[in-house]
Structure formats: C-alpha cells, structure tokens
Amino acid sequence: MLNATTFTYDGVFSGKYGLLVAAVNTENIQETSPFLPAIKATKTPKQKRFSFAGIEYEDMPRFQFSFMCEDPIPDLVRRELLTWLVGRNGFRKLQFHQPDYADYEFNCIFEETRIIFVNGECHGFVLTAAFDSHFCYGRPRKVCVKGDGVEYKEVTLINESDIIDDFTFPLVKFKAVEHFDDNTLISITNSSDPVDPLRAFEFFERTEFAEVTPLEEIKIDNELKIITSSVLGDRLTNFNRNWLRLVKGANKLKIRINGECTIECPTYVKIGF
C-alpha cells in the first residue's frame, strides 16, 4: 500500500510541490485488484469439459490515487499541478519513491480528476491512472555485440520477466557496416526457443522496394512490431518478420553482424499497488 510517498511523473519530482501519495481513509488492511485477466474457453453442447482458449486483458488497468499536500495549494500552483499531471498526450513514466517500488516504473496517463478541499482550501487531488500494461517495468537486461560479419557471436541474455507461459519480445538496435554474401545485414537465432530453436531473425540490405544505406541505424521493437530508422523510409520489407522472442530465464543467442547491435529485454513485473 502506498501512503505518504513521494513520486516522480514524467521526470518531475512531486516533492518539489510537497505533494505525496496519501490515503484519505486509511485502514490496516487494503485490497486492490491490479490483475483482471479474462479467461477464454470453448465447449460444444455435448462436451463435458471446457477447452482452454487463452487469457486476455480486455481493458487498460486503472487505479485511483489520492495526492495531497500538508499546506493549502494556491490557485496558480493548482493549475501548474493539473497541467503537469492530467490528460497528457501519451503514457508517461511514473515511479514511487518507496523501498518496495524503488526499482520499478509504471507507464500511465492520469484521467478522471477530483479536487480535495479541506475547510474550503485545496489540499490535493484524486486522480485515476490508466496504465499501458498489467505489468510494471523493472530494469531491462541488455547485451551488446560487435562483429566482423564472418563469425557468429554467442551471448546469453537473461530474461527476468514474470512471464512463464509466453515469450517476451525485446528491442533490437543495430548499425551494420556492410552485408554478408547473401545480402543479410544481421542474423540472430535463439537456441533456447522451445518451439523453433533454428528460427532466424534476419534483416537484409536491399530488396525490390527498399535499400538500407551504409551505417544506417535501425531499431526494431519486436513487441509492438514497429521498425524505425535514422533514415526516412519503410524498412519492413527488409525484414523477414521473424520477430525476436525470448523465454523466461537464460536465452542463448547466436548473432552475426558486420557492425554492432544491442538487444534489450524488458523486465515485466507483477507487483501491483
């Protein structure tokens, strides 16, 4: 339970305003519901059992916070606080400065807002946070590799996410000097993949539709399936669409590149509030 805790949102420290996370009505025991998975199952009329069809999170998780100041908040400061906190154009990082949460970050947008008045003076706000995930984020694990394009480099990347029944998809950034003989700029396989240990993540220098320029920096978000480049242009056609995926624990990767690449694995954490 968060109480009398400072926080940082979008890089701004709440202690600057004397603003704390505070429960107006505190109790020794408080229950919250940060995880609300919807279980999917199917069954025909004659079957005696349901067949498991997966788990989905159908909506963004939401949680209500009370932020309060000991001293009254003047009108101009109230405007500044509400401008900083409410209805931002995109998810912003939220971190609570409490020992249990010190290594974790959340991404959220504050939406519904109520103002707390005490004896006719503003002392804080009740805000509802909409989060981009049912997980918060620990410190990512990453590996960096420099290669000559001849030999495969073997590295181990540890995935510490609290996901045991599915893959975690990392961020790959690379810059290649030139391609191999087969037009490939980078090739990555994960021999720890239990489904297909020979599955190759590959990116090519040129296709019928696009060509990667020398030393162009490519970033591939395998989770969101987004490819960005330091040069304007669509680079999806240069990719074989075998999005890199990692299992929980140790992942043994074989990487071939004439240049350098970084693979960053997010750490998804189930901790709640």
C-alpha positions in Angstrom: 0.0 0.0 0.0 1.4 3.4 -1.0 1.0 6.1 1.7 2.9 9.3 2.4 5.1 8.5 -0.5 6.7 10.9 -3.0 6.7 10.1 -6.7 8.2 11.2 -10.0 5.9 11.6 -13.1 7.3 12.5 -16.5 10.6 13.4 -14.9 9.1 15.8 -12.3 9.6 15.1 -8.6 6.4 15.6 -6.5 8.4 16.7 -3.5 9.0 19.9 -5.4 5.4 20.8 -4.5 5.2 18.9 -1.2 2.8 16.5 -2.9 2.5 13.0 -1.6 0.6 9.8 -2.4 -1.8 9.6 0.6 -4.9 7.6 1.5 -7.7 9.9 2.9 -9.3 7.0 4.7 -6.5 4.6 5.8 -7.0 1.1 7.1 -4.6 -1.6 8.3 -5.7 -3.8 5.5 -6.4 -2.7 2.0 -7.2 -4.9 -1.0 -6.6 -3.8 -4.6 -7.3 -5.5 -8.0 -4.4 -4.7 -10.4 -4.8 -8.0 -12.3 -8.1 -8.8 -14.0 -7.4 -11.4 -16.7 -10.4 -12.7 -18.8 -10.2 -16.4 -19.3 -11.3 -17.6 -22.7 -12.8 -21.2 -23.0 -14.9 -23.0 -25.5 -17.3 -26.0 -25.3 -19.8 -27.7 -27.6 -23.2 -28.6 -26.2 -22.2 -32.3 -25.9 -18.8 -31.9 -24.3 -18.5 -32.4 -20.6 -15.4 -30.1 -20.2 -14.4 -26.6 -21.4 -11.3 -26.3 -23.6 -8.9 -23.5 -22.6 -8.6 -20.9 -25.4 -6.3 -18.3 -23.8 -6.2 -15.4 -21.5 -6.8 -11.8 -22.5 -6.7 -8.4 -20.8 -9.6 -6.6 -22.4 -9.0 -3.1 -21.0 -6.2 -1.0 -19.6 -5.8 -1.4 -15.8 -6.9 1.6 -13.8 -6.1 2.6 -10.3 -7.2 5.6 -8.2 -4.6 7.7 -6.3 -5.0 10.5 -3.7 -2.2 13.1 -4.0 -2.2 15.6 -1.1 -0.2 18.5 0.3 0.0 19.4 4.0 -0.3 23.0 3.2 -3.1 24.6 1.1 -2.3 24.7 -2.7 -2.7 28.2 -4.2 -4.6 28.6 -7.4 -1.6 29.2 -9.6 0.2 26.1 -8.2 -3.0 24.1 -8.6 -3.1 25.0 -12.3 0.6 24.0 -12.7 0.0 20.7 -11.0 -3.1 19.8 -13.0 -1.3 20.8 -16.2 1.6 18.5 -15.3 -0.4 15.5 -14.2 -3.7 15.3 -16.1 -4.5 14.3 -19.6 -1.0 14.2 -21.1 -0.6 13.3 -24.7 0.7 9.8 -24.3 1.8 7.5 -21.5 4.4 8.9 -19.1 6.8 7.2 -16.6 5.6 7.0 -13.0 7.9 6.0 -10.2 7.1 5.7 -6.5 9.9 6.5 -4.0 9.3 3.8 -1.6 11.7 0.8 -0.9 9.4 -1.9 -2.4 9.0 0.1 -5.6 12.3 1.8 -5.9 13.5 -0.4 -8.9 10.2 -0.3 -10.8 8.5 2.1 -13.2 4.9 2.3 -14.5 3.6 4.0 -17.7 0.3 5.8 -17.2 -2.0 8.7 -18.1 -4.0 10.4 -15.4 -7.6 10.9 -16.4 -10.5 11.3 -14.1 -9.8 14.1 -11.6 -11.4 15.3 -8.4 -10.1 18.1 -6.1 -9.8 17.6 -2.4 -10.9 20.5 -0.3 -10.2 20.8 3.5 -12.0 23.7 5.2 -12.6 25.3 1.8 -8.9 25.1 0.7 -7.4 22.8 -1.9 -5.1 20.3 -0.4 -4.8 17.8 -3.2 -6.4 15.7 -5.9 -8.0 12.3 -6.5 -6.7 11.0 -9.9 -7.4 7.8 -11.8 -4.4 6.4 -13.6 -4.8 4.4 -16.8 -1.8 2.1 -17.3 -0.3 0.8 -20.6 0.2 -2.7 -19.2 -0.8 -5.0 -16.4 2.9 -5.2 -15.6 5.2 -2.6 -14.3 8.8 -2.4 -15.6 12.0 -3.4 -13.8 15.4 -2.6 -15.1 15.9 -4.1 -18.6 18.7 -6.6 -19.3 20.8 -6.0 -22.4 23.7 -7.4 -24.4 25.9 -5.5 -26.8 27.7 -7.3 -29.7 30.3 -6.1 -32.2 31.0 -8.4 -35.1 33.1 -8.7 -38.3 30.4 -10.4 -40.3 32.4 -13.7 -40.5 31.9 -15.4 -37.2 28.7 -15.8 -35.1 29.0 -14.3 -31.7 27.4 -16.3 -28.9 25.9 -14.4 -25.9 23.5 -15.2 -23.1 20.6 -12.8 -22.3 18.7 -13.3 -19.1 15.0 -12.6 -19.2 13.8 -11.8 -15.7 10.2 -11.0 -16.6 7.3 -12.6 -14.6 6.0 -14.3 -17.8 6.3 -18.1 -17.7 3.8 -19.2 -20.3 4.6 -16.9 -23.2 7.5 -15.1 -24.9 9.0 -11.7 -24.1 9.8 -9.6 -27.1 13.0 -7.4 -26.9 14.1 -4.3 -28.6 16.9 -4.7 -31.2 19.1 -1.8 -32.3 21.8 -2.3 -34.9 24.2 -0.5 -37.3 25.9 -2.6 -39.9 28.9 -1.6 -42.0 28.0 -3.9 -44.9 26.1 -7.1 -45.7 27.2 -10.7 -45.9 27.5 -12.5 -49.2 23.7 -13.4 -49.1 22.6 -9.8 -48.6 21.9 -10.2 -44.9 22.9 -7.4 -42.6 22.1 -9.2 -39.3 21.1 -12.6 -38.3 20.0 -13.7 -34.8 18.9 -17.2 -33.6 17.8 -18.2 -30.1 18.7 -21.8 -29.4 16.7 -21.6 -26.2 13.4 -21.1 -28.1 11.5 -24.3 -27.3 9.2 -24.1 -30.3 11.8 -23.4 -33.1 15.5 -23.1 -31.9 16.6 -22.5 -35.6 14.2 -19.7 -36.2 16.3 -16.8 -37.6 15.6 -13.1 -37.1 17.1 -11.6 -40.3 17.4 -8.1 -41.8 18.5 -7.5 -45.4 20.4 -4.7 -47.0 18.3 -4.4 -50.2 15.0 -5.6 -51.5 12.9 -4.8 -54.6 11.3 -2.0 -52.6 14.0 -0.5 -50.2 17.7 -0.4 -49.6 19.5 0.3 -46.3 22.2 2.9 -46.5 25.7 2.4 -45.0 25.8 2.9 -41.2 22.0 3.5 -41.1 20.7 2.9 -37.5 17.8 0.5 -37.3 15.6 0.0 -34.3 13.1 -2.9 -34.1 10.5 -3.1 -31.4 9.6 -6.8 -31.5 6.7 -6.3 -29.0 4.9 -3.5 -30.9 6.1 -4.8 -34.3 7.5 -1.3 -35.2 10.7 -0.6 -37.2 12.3 2.8 -37.1 15.3 4.1 -38.9 17.7 7.0 -38.7 16.9 7.5 -42.5 13.4 8.2 -43.8 11.8 5.2 -45.5 9.9 2.0 -44.9 12.2 -0.8 -43.7 9.6 -3.5 -43.0 10.3 -5.0 -46.5 13.9 -5.5 -45.5 12.9 -7.8 -42.5 11.9 -11.4 -42.7 9.3 -10.8 -39.9 10.6 -13.5 -37.6 10.3 -11.2 -34.6 12.9 -12.0 -32.0 11.4 -13.7 -28.9 12.8 -14.7 -25.6 11.8 -17.3 -22.9 12.0 -16.7 -19.2 15.5 -17.3 -17.9 18.6 -17.8 -19.9 18.5 -17.3 -23.7 21.4 -18.4 -25.8 21.7 -16.2 -28.8 23.9 -16.5 -31.9 24.4 -13.2 -33.6 26.2 -12.4 -36.9 26.7 -8.8 -38.0 29.4 -6.7 -39.6 28.9 -3.8 -37.2 27.3 -3.6 -33.8 23.9 -4.4 -32.2 22.2 -4.1 -28.9 19.4 -6.4 -27.7 17.4 -5.0 -24.7 15.0 -7.3 -22.9 12.2 -5.5 -20.9 11.6 -6.8 -17.4 7.8 -7.1 -16.9 7.0 -7.3 -13.2 3.8 -8.3 -11.4 3.8 -6.3 -8.2 0.5 -4.4 -8.0 -0.1 -1.4 -5.8 
